[in-house]
Structures are given as structure tokens and as C-alpha cells.
Amino acid sequence: MPMHYILLFFAVVAETIATTALQASHQFTRLGPSVLVVIGYAISFLLLSFTLRYMPVGVVYAIWSGLGIVLIALIGFLVFGQRLDAPAMIGLALIVAGIVVIQVFSSTATHG
């Protein structure tokens, strides 16, 4: 797997951790989660910047935000007990489908 995809994966992980900490920070009233929000987003954006050397910004952002949305929805369900209705789940499935289309069929998503 190319290094820029590994960096993008870790950017998604850092963003997901930061967004989870954002929920846990209770509007920045808890210090630990608040610090984790800032550090997580900083790491995520740094790693995103490295991937932009190899991939177009639109593709990078689509993958980063799409996977982040799906992971946060899953964490919201598992950790915070947040439920999604059928239209929300269909929308998430469409986001995943869009990422797959970009990866499988688009020549703008670099694979090497």
C-alpha cells in the first residue's frame, strides 16, 4: 500500500479520535477531552497535508470526511448510544459507495 494511503488512514483515525473527544469535552468544559480535540485535529490536518503531495484535494477530502462520518456514526452508536434512522443509514451507505466508486473507477485517485 502506498505511503500516502497510510498517512490518509491515520489522518482519518486522528480526526475520528478528535471528534469523539469533542463530544466527550461537553462543549470544552472538560480539560482532557478538550486537549485531545486540539491535538487530534492538528495531527489529522498535518497528515492530510502530506497526502496532498500525491492526491488531488477533492479526492483526499472525500475519503477523509466520508470515512470520518461513517466512523463517527459508528462510535456515536457504540459509545454514546446514539441511534440512526433508516434514511441516515442509507445516506451513510451512499457515502461509502461514493468512496468505493472514487477508489475503483476514478483515475484521479492515485494507486501507486
N, C-alpha and C positions, 0 to 999 in steps of 0.2 A: 504494500500500500504506500502511495506517495506521501512524503512527509507533510505536505500541505493539508492533506485529508486528516492526518493525525492531529495536527495543530487545530484544525477546524473542529474536530471531535472534542478536544479538550476545551476549546472556546465555548462550545455548547454546554459542556459539563460545568464550567465555571459560571456561565450565565444562569444555568439551572439552579446551582447552589445559591447564587446571589439572589435570585428571585424567590426561592424558598425562604431564605433568611429575611427578605423584605416582608414576607407575610409574618414571620416569627418576630420581627422587630416591633410590631404593634405601633406602626407609624413613627418609627425611630425613637421610641421611648425606652427601649432595652438596648444597652450598650453593645453587648456581644454580637447579637444578630446584626445590629446596625453597622458595626465594623466589618463584619463578613460581607454585607451588601457591597460596600465600597471596594473592598479588596477583590471580591469575586468579579464585579463588573470591570474593574481595572485589568485584571488578568484576562478576562474574556476579550476585551477590546484590543489588548496588546496582541493576543494570539490571532484575532481576526485580521489585524493589520499585516501580520506575516503572511497569511493566506492570500491577501490581495496582490501579492507579488506574482502569483501563479494563476489566479482565477478572477473572472470579472466580478465586480462588486455586487451586481444583481443576483448572480448565482450564489455567491458566498452568503449574502444576506438572506436569500430564500431558504437555504439549507439551515443556517444558524437560527433564524427566527422560527421556521417551521418545526424543526426538531425540538427547539426550546418550548414552543407552545404545547406540543404533544407531551413532552416530559413533564412540564409543569402541571398539565391537566391530570396526568397520572399521579404525580406527587400530591396534588390537591385532593385527589380521591383517597389515596392510601394513607397520607399523613394527617390531613386536615378534615377528612370526612366530607369533602365537597362532591356533590353529585352532578352529573351532566345528563341532560335530557337527550332524546333521540336526535333532534336537529343538531345539537352541539357535537355529538359523536359522529354524525355524518360529515359535518364540517371538518372535524379533525381527520377523518379518513380521506377527505378530499385534499387536505394539506399534504398528508403523506403521499397520496397518489401524485400530486404535483412534484414533489421532491423526486419520486421514482422516475417520472417522465423526464425531468431535467437530467438525472444521472444516466438513464439508459438511452435516451434518444437525442439529447442535445449535444452538438459538437462544441458548445461554449463551455461545458463542464469538462475541464481537463482531467484526463485519466492517467497521465504518465508523468 
